[in-house]
C-alpha cells in the first residue's frame, strides 16, 4: 500500500488515507449562514473521490456584524440541521468530516469580557458541530481571526489575562480546548497554527514548538501547520516548502501533523508520508479545482509501483 493511502488513527477516529480537503472557502456561502444544497453537493462530490478527511470551511461562532455578509454559521440550531445533512453525505463515502470554527473580528477593540464571551460562543458552536454528527472541530490560529490575533506577538499588545506573556496570549484557545474536552464523547480537536511570521518580533518556529506542546497538553489531537509570508519577505515558496516546519513540530510533540503548501504532486506527497515528515497532506486548493484528483493520484502511484 502506498503510504499516502494508508490509514491513520486520530484519537478515536480512523482516517482511511492521508489526503485532506483543508478548510477553504467554497464561494457558495449565503447571508443567513446556512448550508445550501449547492454546498452539500460541493462537499459530497469531493468525498466521493476517496479523500480521507474533509474539514468544512470556516463557520462563524457568532453572526457577522454586516447582515449581508456571505458566511457559514453555527450560532443557531437551524444551521446545525443543514450541517448534519452535509455530514451524513460525507460519511456515506467513509470520509471523516470535521468543521473549522472561526470568527473575524478586531481583537484590539474587544474587552476582556467580550473575549471571554467569544470563547463560550466557540464552545457552543463546537458542541453544535458534534450534535450534527461531525467527527471533530478545528480552531484556526492562522487565518487572521480571533486566535490568530491573540497568539501573534505582533498583533496582540494586550495586558493579562489575554496578552503579555505567551501563556496569556494562549489562554483563550487553551481554555476553549480544555472546556470542550470536558464535555465531549469521542470527538477530535485540531488547531491550524501559524508557526512563522517571518518578521522580527513576530511568531517564530521555536515559539510555535512550545505552543504545540501546550496545545497537546490541553487536549488537542492534531495540528495543521501554516506560515504567513509577508509580501516583502524573501522566502522561497516551492513544492513542499512547509514540510521542514512540519518536521520541526513533529520532533517535539506526539501529535499527528498536517501540512500543505504545493504538495499536489502524488509522488512528493507520498514521500512526505513515507519519510514521516508529516502525517496528513492538505491538498485543498487542488481539490477545489479537481474534485477527483485523489483517484488520479492513486492511479499514478499504482502505475509506477514495482510489479
N, C-alpha and C positions, 0 to 999 in steps of 0.2 A: 504493500500500500504506500502511495506517495505520502510523505509527511504532511503536506498541505491538506490532504483529505483524510487525515487520521482524526479520531475523536479526541475531545478534551473534556475532562471533568472540571466543572466550575462550581465550587460549593456542592449543592445538591443536584446540579444540572449536568446533563451530558450533552455537549455540543457536538453534532455529528462530523463537523470538519472545521478548519481554522479560518475560513473565509467569512468576512463580516461586511454587511452593509452598515457602515458607520452612520451616525446621526448627521444628516444633511437635509436642509430644506428641499422639499419636493417641488415647491412652487404651486402647490394645489391647496394651500390653506385658505380659509374663508373668514370673514369678520366675526362670526359667532363662536369661533374656536372649535367647532365640532368636526367629526370625521364624516366626510362625504363618501359616496360610492366610488368616486374617482380616486380618492386616497386609498380606500380599501383595495381597489383593483391594482393600484400602483405597487403596494407592498406585497400583495399576493402574487403578482407576476414575478417579482424578484425572489420570493420564497420558492416559487416553482422551479427555479434554476438550481436548486440544491445548495444555496448559500447556507452556512451553518447558523449564523446569528444575524438578526436584524435588530438594530437599535433605531426605534422610531424617532423621527425628527423632534426637535425641542418642543415641549409642551409647557405652556405657562402655568405657574402655580397661582397666579392672580390675574384678573382681567387687565388688559393693556389700558393705558390712560386714554388713548385715542380709540374710540369705539369702532372706527372704520379700519383698524389695522388687521390685515390678514394674519391669522395665527392658529395654532392648535392649543387647546387649553385642557387642564384637568382641575378646574376650580369649581365644577358642579357635577352632580350625578348624571345629568343628561349627557355630558361629554364622555363620561365613563362608559355609558352604554354603547356609544358609537365605537369607542376604542375596543370594547370587548368583541364586537363583531369582527373587527380587523384582526385581532389577535387569534380568534378562532380560525380565521382563514389562513394565517401564517402557520399555526400549529398543524393544520391539515397536511402540510408538506414536511412535517417533522423538523421545522426550523424553529430555533429558540427566538423568543420575542421579548425585547426589553424596551424601556421608554426613557428617553432623555428628558430631564426636567430642568428648566432654566427660567430666568426672569430678567428681561432687560430693565435696567434702572441705573441711576447715577448714585452710587453708594455714598459719595462725598456729601450729598444733600440729605441723607437719611439719618434719623436719630437712632440711638441705641435701641429704643423701644420699637421703632419701626423694623429694625433689622431682626430683633427677636421675634416679632410677629411674622416676618417673612420666613424665618426658619420653621415656624409652625405651619405656614402655608405650604412649604416644600414637603413637610412630613405628611400633611393631609393629601397632597397630590400623589405622593408615593403610595399611600395607602389606597387611594382610588385606583392607581395602576395595578396594584396587587389584586384588588377586588375585581378588576376587569380581566384577570387571568394572565397578566404579564409575568414572565419568569424573573424579572428583576427591574431595577431602575439604574440610571446613571445620573450623576450630578456633574455639571460642567464647571471646571476651574480653568478653562482655556479658550473661551469664546467671547469674552468681554462682558459677561453677565455678573451676577451677584458674587459668586465665589471667586471668580477670576479677579475681580477688582479688589476683593478683600485680601486675597493671598499675595497679590503683587506688591512688593515694597515701593514700587514706583507710583502706583495708583492709590495705595492706602496710606494716608497720612493721619489716620485717626489715633486717638489715645485708647487705652484699655476701656472696655473689655474686648473690643473688636479691632484693635490695632496695637501699634507699638512693637511688641515682640512677635516672633514667629508664632508663638503659642496663641497670642491674641488674634493675629491675622487668620489663624486656622480655626479659631474657636467655634464659629457658627457652623462650618462644614462638619467638624468633628462631632459637635453636639447633635446635628441632624442625623448623621450616620449612626451614632450610638442610640439615639431615640428610636430610629427605625428598627435597629437590631432588637430592641426590647419588645417591639410589637409584632415581629414577623414570625410566620411559619417559614418553611423553606422559601427563601427569596434572596436573590443575589443583588449586591450593590457594587456598582463600578463608579470610577471617577475619571473623567477626562482631565488630565493635568498638564498645564503648560510647564515645561521643565527648563526653559531657557528664553530670556527676553533679549539677549544679545545687546544689552545696554548697560553701561556702568551703573551700579547701584540697583540693578534690576534682579529679577529672579534668575538664579544660576543653577546649573546641574547639581553641584554639591548640596545646595539647599533643597532642591527638589528631591534628592535622595532621602534627606531627613523627613521631608513631608510624606513621601511614600511610606516610610516606616510607620509614621504616626497614623496614616490612613489605614494601614493594615491592622494596627493595634486597636483602632476604633471599630473595626468590623467590616471594612471594605474587602471585597472579594477579588477585584481585579482593577488594573489601572490602564487607561489608554494614554499614551504619551503624545504630546504635540509640542510644537515650538513656534513662537512668533518671530518672524524675521522683519524688522523694520525696513522700510523701503531703501534706506541708505546703508544698511548693513551689508558688508561684503561676506555673505555666506552662500556658498555654492549649494544649489538645490538640484541634486541629481537623483536618479532612481536609487532608493534605499538610503537617502541621506540621514533619515532619522533613526536608522537601525542602531548605530552606536549609542544613541541616547537610550534606547530601549535596553540594550545590553547593560548599560551602567546601572539602570534601575533594578534589573534582574539580579545584579550582583549583591544587592543589599536587602531585598525583600523576597519572601517566598510567596509571591502573588503572581498569577498569570499577567502578562503584559501584552497589550495590543499596540500595534504600530501601523502607520500608513506612510504616505509620502512617496508616491510614484512607484508603488510595488505591484503594478498590474501586469508585470511580466510573470507568467506562471512558473518559469524556471527560477527566477530570482526569489519569488515569494516562497517557493518550495524549499530553496536553500536556506532561507531565513529560519524556517521552522526546523529543518533538519539539523542546522547548526545550533539550535536552541538560543538564538539571539532574541527571539520573541515567541509568543505563544499563539497570537491571533493576528491576522492581517486585514486591515481595513482597506477595502477596495471600493468604497462608497462612490467616489467620483466616476469610476469606470462603470459601475453598476447603474448609475443614473442614465448613462448613455446606452449601455448594452446590457439589458436585463438578464440575458442568458450567458454572460461571459463565463461563469463558473463551469458550465458544460463544455465550452470551448477550451478552457484551461485544462480540464481533466483529459480531454481528448488529446491535447498537445503533449501532455506529460505521458500519457499511455503510448503515444506514437514513438516516443524516444526511450521508453523503458526497455531494458535488456530482454531479449527473447527467453 
